[in-house]
Amino acid sequence: MPRLPYYIVELRPWPILLAFRIMLIAISLINWFYFYDTMILTIRSITLLLSIFQWSRDVIREATYIGKHTSYVQKLLRIGIILFILREVCFFMSFFWRFFHISLAPRVELGCNWPPAGIKPIDPIRVPLLNTIILLASGFTVTWSHYCLLNKKRIKSITMLLITIILGRYFTYLQATEYYLSRFTITDRVYGSLFFIITGFHGIHVIIGTLFLSINMLRILKNHFSSTHHFRFEAASWYWHFVDVVWICLYICVYWWGSL
């Protein structure tokens, strides 16, 4: 039997467990919305994180210690992450489509006006503008970190990646503060629901991206990456740039144009 340039992944329970736990979290969110019970949601979120940890552990072993991630496998993984990001683009496009469908021709129930009468939108010049600067700066630092890794400057790469993680966490803190101080809620008609759903999903992506970058920083500290073998870091940086682009669209459309 000829030797293949790729390998057949062994049978593991993590994909089906992860999908099942994501479905349970969706059900728990409904329970939270109606009954304000966060305990079940918290427990299932922890089990989800444990499944992600176990699956990532197996992938790291295959790539770093067993040597299964050949150049051909890395090429296929790059195609996979590109398709994943394209799927995320379609995911956010559906929300933007709904936003423009409602805002460009507001109905009588909204007072034929956008934002609807009685809702005071968030000032785009304050916290949203600061968050935009923070994310743009984080995109620069993660690119710098990648450049340093390519040029075998390990300490500088770790420093720039740490700055990126700090900026991502600061963004999340500012967004949570913005939600807390907002004068409208998710129940304030279609404006509130659209605003919190779009910005909330983006915030979740920022948290996930920050987690990915944090794991990559730990792997750089453990010398798992080299200048030619660092796909996981490359994938995380692509994902982070995607998050930056989505936020720029959010800022221009939802915060700035949507508040005129």
Beta strands, then each sheet from edge to edge (+ up, - down):
end
